[in-house]
């Protein structure tokens, strides 16, 4: 293709060959300089530089389209506001178990957010439990409703939520909705169109069909967040779709876990939504409708961790690494997609090597076969190190949870893959609570029935192993 482009541009009446060569040299050099100054990952930097020199025009165009993180520049201007938490709200760092004080200090340094006491958490399984609770909370809201979802379908479930949002707005609530520009239906999501027709303020995250803004294909908001009156929040893995109503036997049932959050930590969740809404709409949400004074609603301590290819780059992955390093007895996790980078793989291998029980639960078959193929080619070092990997029987479970030593929990929207750790905008909640930890550990243990072994991997036919290894090369974007 590059050669054909040169021949076409070099035909009489267009551009002389020597001018074309000089132009190609200039753009390749410009890309090289930009990559050297901006790209920290050595492998990515070498790949982009090589492509720019092998195919100056096409390679440079690809770099301009996919290789430059335009999000970071804009996001750094949208700094999270200082906390408005009342001064007498107890800070929870003193209540963190002594063995986890280094972890607490590290996560506070990573996030810039304090650990907060007074949190109440309720757990829901699937949309069957979560949706009625969410809709009831929307019906009870009196001042504000903030909703952000990666997937928001215009099906029966989606239309029920849209009607509830419209009713909230009609009775005087300020309502704001963020839908991901790809996850909710690609170019012009039907749910977004319906919201707009009803006059509900709704924004599409990173949505553009303009070639120079093509990062919208790669950088997604994967958060699932509902906040009512700035006092009650729901977060976790549940999207808004008929597929999550498992009891109704949809064509592809999706099990999941969601959480209702109350107490002062809700302010941190609200701050995360406020920053995202400003990013989408350039509107600043202010006042007690969004950030009211909050009082304790339980005895759990918690902190929000956001991550994305902006000012929060790889914070969730860094917290995961720190938690693994601090583990003393056990690491148990479940995730729908398991393609961690080499740093996380190495940390899990080292944990198993020092005698920590490491259990990882993944689906027998997820909703993305390519991810399943790549996973099989990626996990051999973990099995060699003594990490136990378990296959969760269908139907597909989209839950994500990490429990360390039966005391520390990490819940939210982030999967264990490079897309969630590096590309997506994600939101997790760090929780110290033995009660929640026991519940999540029981939930994970119930899935530990079908082990995935090295013998299983070795038994794959050669063609399948070759396919899996080839797909694994796409790991940074899966």
Secondary structure by P-SEA (a helix, b strand, c coil): caaaaaaaaaccccccaaaaaaaaaaaaaaaaaaaaaccccaaaaaaaaaaaaaccaaaaaaaacccccaaaaaaaaacccccccccccccccccccccaaaaaaaaaaacccccccbbbbbbbcccccaaaaaaaaaaacccbbbbbbccccccaaaaaaaaaaaaaaaaccbbbbbbbcccccccccaaaaaaaaacccccccccccccccccccccccccbbbbccccbbbbccccccccccccccccbbbbbbbbbbbccaaaaaaaaaaaaaaaacccccccccccccccccccccbbbbbbccccccaaaaaaaaaaaaacccccccccccccccaaaaaaaaaaaaaccbbbbbbbcccccaaaaaaaaaccaaaaaabbbbbbbccccccbbbbbccccbbbbccccccccccccccbbbbbbbcaaaaaaaaaaaaaaccccccaaaaaaccaaaaaaaaaaacccccc
